[in-house]
């Protein structure tokens, strides 16, 4: 008896994890950048 594994499910899962992780990292970095710019502007008195 032979079960056929559908490898595309694993490919889709890995791709979704990779894209989701990348988007989360971009969002986190963007938030950190905005906070740092606000801190800089506060110190400069703007």
C-alpha positions as CSV (number, residue, x, y, z in Angstrom):
1,X,0.0,0.0,0.0
2,X,1.4,3.4,-1.0
3,X,0.2,6.8,0.2
4,X,0.9,9.6,-2.1
5,X,2.2,12.6,-0.2
6,X,1.3,16.0,-1.6
7,X,4.6,18.0,-1.2
8,X,2.9,21.2,-2.3
9,X,1.2,21.5,1.0
10,X,4.6,21.6,2.7
11,X,5.8,24.1,0.2
12,X,2.8,26.3,0.7
13,X,3.1,26.1,4.5
14,X,6.8,27.0,4.4
15,X,6.1,29.9,2.0
16,X,3.4,31.2,4.2
17,X,5.6,31.0,7.3
18,X,8.4,32.7,5.5
19,X,6.2,35.5,4.1
20,X,4.4,36.0,7.4
21,X,7.7,36.1,9.3
22,X,9.1,38.7,6.9
23,X,6.0,40.9,7.1
24,X,6.1,40.7,10.9
25,X,9.8,41.7,10.9
26,X,9.2,44.6,8.6
27,X,6.3,45.8,10.8
28,X,8.4,45.5,13.9
29,X,11.4,47.3,12.3
30,X,9.1,50.1,11.0
31,X,7.6,50.6,14.5
32,X,11.1,50.7,16.0
33,X,12.2,53.3,13.4
34,X,9.2,55.5,14.0
35,X,9.7,55.4,17.8
36,X,13.4,56.3,17.4
37,X,12.5,59.2,15.1
38,X,10.0,60.5,17.7
39,X,12.6,60.2,20.5
40,X,15.1,62.1,18.3
41,X,12.6,64.8,17.5
42,X,11.8,65.1,21.2
43,X,15.4,65.6,22.2
44,X,16.0,68.1,19.4
45,X,12.9,70.1,20.6
46,X,10.9,69.8,17.4
